[in-house]
C-alpha cells in the first residue's frame, strides 16, 4: 500500500509541472498542518480541522465529480500538465486521500488531548461512565429520537436514497429468523454537541457518539447485531451552460432546478466508521460504488461540531483559547472626512482587508445613495454576506431614484441560493438585475459610480480582488482601490454596457478584461521582462496557478534569467527551482489566520514597474472562461504600499511553506521569527 501511494504521488509530478488535483490536496494538507500547529490557539486549531474536512467535502463534490464526468465522457482525454487521464487522476486521488484520512485521525486524537488539558473533554461512546450513559439515553429519548427518521429495509422497502453529506446509522437487525437492515437518518437540524455531567470540566459528546451509544434502542423488538455510520458525497459539478432553447425561461428558475438536482447526482465518495463491517459491503453493493472510493474514519465525517466548541465553554476561558480579537482599522482621514465622495475625487483610496475595515466603502455607497450628483451606480456581485449592508445600500440608492444596475452571478458555486434571494430583493427595490454574461461567469469586482456636476460627468470606480461581502472582508486578505481616474471611470462604465449586451470583444483604455485582454496583457508584460534578461523581474501573488500557457511563459522567463517570485496560497502547477528550466522561480504558500485571497501582478522595478490588482487567478477557467478584471495601480504611493505587503509576505518564516523542486512543501526557516499576517495586523503599511 505504501509503495502504491508513492507511485501515485510520483505520477502527479512531471518535468516542471504538478497535477492540479494533487497540488490542491497538498494545499489542504497545509490547512491540516495548521490544526496540528501548537503555536495556534487550541480552538483555532479545531476550526482548521473543521475547515480541512469541509474543503475535502467540496473537493469531492466538485473536482472529483468533474473527473468522474470526464472519465465517463472522454476516457482517453489527458490533462495538459502531467498527461494523466481522468481515471488515472481519480486512482491517484484515492491513494493520496486515504493517507490524508490517517493524518486527520492523528490530528484529531492530538487535538482531543490538548483540549482536555484546557478543561474541555470530548467523550466517546466507549468512554461513557454508567451515569453518563444514562444521561445520554435521556438526551437521545427526549431530544434526538423525535427528530430522526427510521426505516427497515425488507421486501416492501428494499431501497433507500442516501442524501448528499447526510449521516445515516445502519443496523444489522434480526427478528426471529428474519434478517433486515435498519436505517436511521440523522436530522441535519439536530445539535452537533451535547454537554454531559457537571463540575468545572466541560464534558461534551458529539451527536454521532450519542447515536453510537443509544441509537440501537430505537429499534424496539429487534436484536441488533452490528451498526455502521455512513455518509455519501454526491457529484455537484452540474453543467451551467445555457443555450438558445432556454431564452424564454427565467435563468433563476433554471438554476433552482440545477441546484436541487445535486441531491440526486451520482455518488463519488462513501465514508464509513468501520472498515470491517459486513454492512459496508452491503452499502457499496447497494450503491454500486467501487471500494476505492470508500474511506474510513472511526470518529466523524464532517467535523462541523468543532466550530461550536466555544459555545459550551465559559467566555473568559474561550477567549484565552482563541486568536486575540481585532477590529479593522479606519484611517482618521476617512472617519473624519465630511465627504467620502470628495475624498476620492481628491485622491485614490486604498483599503487592505482585513487589516482595514470595509467601512469607508460602505460610507461611500451610503453617501452616493443620497447625493444628488450621483445618477448611476453599477456593481458586480459574486458572493454576499447573508445579512448584507451593501445590498441594503443599493436598495436605498434605487429607492432614492438612482439608476442601480446589479450584475449578479447566479452560478457562484454553493452561493446560488443566496444570490437568487438577493437578486429578488434588489429587483423588488427597483434595481436592474443582470444574470451574468451568456456562458461566462462574471467574477469581476467592480463598482462604477457616475456623477453629474453641471455639464461635466465624473466617475468614481472601486476595483478589488475580493467580494463585496462584509463577513469575508474580516477573514480574507483583499486589496481595494477607489479612484476618480477618468480613463478608468470610462472603462468601468463601458464594462457594464458591454456586460448588458453580452459583448466581450472590447478593448479598454487601462483595464485588462478577461476573456479578451487580461491573459494576453499579462503575457505581454512577461515578454517585456523576458527581453530584459537577468534585469527582468516578476512578482505575483494569487490563490492558484494552473494555466499551461502562462506556466510555459514563466518557464521561458526563468530560462531567460528573469527573477520570478510567486506567492501562491493554493494550487500551484509549476515546479520551481528545476535546474536549467525553472531555477529562477521561487514559490511560497502562506496558510494562516486569514485566508490569503488578493491577486497582484507586478512587472519590472523602479520607474519601469507596472503593477495590477485583479479579481483573477492565473487559472484557465479565470483567464479564458470568465469575465475578470485586472486594474493598474496608478498611484505610486499605493503601489509601494502593496509591494511592501508582498515583501513582508516573502520574509515570512513562521507560516510560509516553500515549494521545492521535488514537489514537496517545506517550512521556511530563519531568524528572527516573522509571521507576515501578524505583522500586518499590528503595523500599518
Beta strands, then each sheet from edge to edge (+ up, - down):
strand 1: 13-14
strand 2: 17-18
strand 3: 120-123
strand 4: 149-153
strand 5: 167-175
strand 6: 178-185
strand 7: 193-195
strand 8: 202-206
strand 9: 223-234
strand 10: 267-272
strand 11: 294-296
strand 12: 349-353
strand 13: 374-381
strand 14: 403-408
strand 15: 432-434
strand 16: 441-442
strand 17: 446-453
strand 18: 456-464
strand 19: 476-483
strand 20: 512-514
strand 21: 537-542
strand 22: 563-568
strand 23: 585-590
strand 24: 595-596
strand 25: 599-603
strand 26: 610-614
strand 27: 626-632
strand 28: 656-659
strand 29: 665-667
sheet 1: 1+ 2-
sheet 2: 3+ 8+ 7-
sheet 3: 4+ 6- 5+ 9- 10+ 11+
sheet 4: 12+ 19- 18+ 17- 13+ 14+ 15+
sheet 5: 12+ 19- 24-
sheet 6: 16+ 27+ 20-
sheet 7: 16+ 27+ 26- 25+ 21- 22- 23- 28+ 29-
end
